[in-house]
């Protein structure tokens, strides 16, 4: 097995789009918490989802082999 070194990890979740945003919102008293009811991904049906704020970055800069379901 080969060793792998992860230099910098990306992060996007309901608290923010990057590491700095997530860290700031994690400790902010007025930060979004948990999941929110939304119909963004379904029509006529609201689901409680943890949405990433704002649009996701494009995948064009990544090689095709790196464009998996976790990056969409």
ROKEPA-37596 format. One record per residue (C-alpha): residue number from 1; residue in three letters; x, y, z. Coordinates in pm, 1 decimal, always signed. Example, Ala and Ser with C-alpha at 12.3 -4.5 7.8 and 13.67 -1.06 7.14 Angstrom:
// residues 2
+------+------+----------+----------+----------+
: resi : resn :     east :    north :       up :
+------+------+----------+----------+----------+
:    1 :  ALA :  +1230.0 :   -450.0 :   +780.0 :
:    2 :  SER :  +1367.0 :   -106.0 :   +714.0 :
+------+------+----------+----------+----------+
// end
This chain:
// residues 72
+------+------+----------+----------+----------+
: resi : resn :     east :    north :       up :
+------+------+----------+----------+----------+
:    1 :  UNK :     +0.0 :     +0.0 :     +0.0 :
:    2 :  UNK :   +126.4 :   +349.8 :    -83.4 :
:    3 :  UNK :   +133.1 :   +632.4 :   +166.1 :
:    4 :  UNK :    -81.5 :   +936.2 :    +91.0 :
:    5 :  UNK :    -29.7 :  +1286.8 :   +225.3 :
:    6 :  UNK :   -328.0 :  +1522.3 :   +228.9 :
:    7 :  UNK :   -185.6 :  +1872.8 :   +230.7 :
:    8 :  UNK :   -501.3 :  +2083.4 :   +229.2 :
:    9 :  UNK :   -858.2 :  +1961.2 :   +254.6 :
:   10 :  UNK :  -1154.0 :  +2147.4 :   +110.9 :
:   11 :  UNK :  -1476.1 :  +2183.8 :   +299.1 :
:   12 :  UNK :  -1828.0 :  +2289.7 :   +208.9 :
:   13 :  UNK :  -2134.0 :  +2235.1 :   +425.2 :
:   14 :  UNK :  -2429.1 :  +2419.4 :   +577.6 :
:   15 :  UNK :  -2190.7 :  +2632.1 :   +786.0 :
:   16 :  UNK :  -1996.7 :  +2769.1 :   +489.3 :
:   17 :  UNK :  -1825.7 :  +2723.4 :   +153.0 :
:   18 :  UNK :  -1466.5 :  +2704.2 :   +277.1 :
:   19 :  UNK :  -1260.6 :  +2628.9 :   +587.0 :
:   20 :  UNK :  -1254.1 :  +2992.5 :   +703.0 :
:   21 :  UNK :  -1631.4 :  +3034.1 :   +662.7 :
:   22 :  UNK :  -1706.3 :  +2708.5 :   +842.5 :
:   23 :  UNK :  -1471.7 :  +2798.1 :  +1129.5 :
:   24 :  UNK :  -1625.5 :  +3145.4 :  +1166.3 :
:   25 :  UNK :  -1983.8 :  +3014.9 :  +1162.6 :
:   26 :  UNK :  -1905.3 :  +2723.9 :  +1391.9 :
:   27 :  UNK :  -1843.2 :  +2964.8 :  +1679.0 :
:   28 :  UNK :  -2071.7 :  +3254.8 :  +1577.7 :
:   29 :  UNK :  -2382.4 :  +3304.3 :  +1789.7 :
:   30 :  UNK :  -2595.3 :  +3401.9 :  +1487.5 :
:   31 :  UNK :  -2467.6 :  +3128.9 :  +1250.2 :
:   32 :  UNK :  -2705.7 :  +2893.1 :  +1070.5 :
:   33 :  UNK :  -2772.6 :  +2579.1 :  +1272.9 :
:   34 :  UNK :  -2869.9 :  +2232.8 :  +1158.2 :
:   35 :  UNK :  -3086.5 :  +2175.2 :   +857.8 :
:   36 :  UNK :  -3347.3 :  +2401.8 :   +701.6 :
:   37 :  UNK :  -3673.9 :  +2320.3 :   +521.6 :
:   38 :  UNK :  -3629.6 :  +2386.9 :   +148.4 :
:   39 :  UNK :  -3776.2 :  +2291.9 :   -188.3 :
:   40 :  UNK :  -3453.0 :  +2372.9 :   -375.6 :
:   41 :  UNK :  -3389.8 :  +2015.1 :   -489.9 :
:   42 :  UNK :  -3750.0 :  +1890.1 :   -503.6 :
:   43 :  UNK :  -4057.0 :  +2049.8 :   -650.5 :
:   44 :  UNK :  -4372.4 :  +2084.2 :   -441.3 :
:   45 :  UNK :  -4212.7 :  +1904.3 :   -147.8 :
:   46 :  UNK :  -4009.2 :  +2065.1 :   +128.3 :
:   47 :  UNK :  -3726.8 :  +1858.4 :   +275.3 :
:   48 :  UNK :  -3503.1 :  +1937.6 :   +571.9 :
:   49 :  UNK :  -3154.4 :  +1962.8 :   +420.0 :
:   50 :  UNK :  -2817.4 :  +2106.4 :   +512.0 :
:   51 :  UNK :  -2750.2 :  +2328.0 :   +209.5 :
:   52 :  UNK :  -2417.0 :  +2481.3 :   +115.1 :
:   53 :  UNK :  -2466.6 :  +2859.1 :    +98.4 :
:   54 :  UNK :  -2423.7 :  +2997.7 :   -253.9 :
:   55 :  UNK :  -2333.1 :  +2819.7 :   -576.5 :
:   56 :  UNK :  -2082.4 :  +2535.6 :   -578.7 :
:   57 :  UNK :  -1758.6 :  +2591.9 :   -771.2 :
:   58 :  UNK :  -1724.7 :  +2444.2 :  -1119.2 :
:   59 :  UNK :  -1544.6 :  +2115.3 :  -1177.1 :
:   60 :  UNK :  -1364.4 :  +2222.0 :  -1495.7 :
:   61 :  UNK :  -1028.7 :  +2264.1 :  -1324.7 :
:   62 :  UNK :  -1027.7 :  +1902.5 :  -1201.5 :
:   63 :  UNK :   -915.7 :  +1602.1 :  -1409.1 :
:   64 :  UNK :  -1206.0 :  +1382.0 :  -1522.2 :
:   65 :  UNK :  -1102.0 :  +1101.7 :  -1281.6 :
:   66 :  UNK :  -1145.6 :  +1344.0 :   -989.3 :
:   67 :  UNK :  -1499.0 :  +1450.2 :  -1078.4 :
:   68 :  UNK :  -1690.7 :  +1199.5 :   -869.0 :
:   69 :  UNK :  -2028.7 :  +1222.2 :   -697.6 :
:   70 :  UNK :  -1882.1 :  +1379.7 :   -384.0 :
:   71 :  UNK :  -1772.1 :  +1683.8 :   -585.6 :
:   72 :  UNK :  -2112.0 :  +1753.7 :   -745.8 :
+------+------+----------+----------+----------+
// end
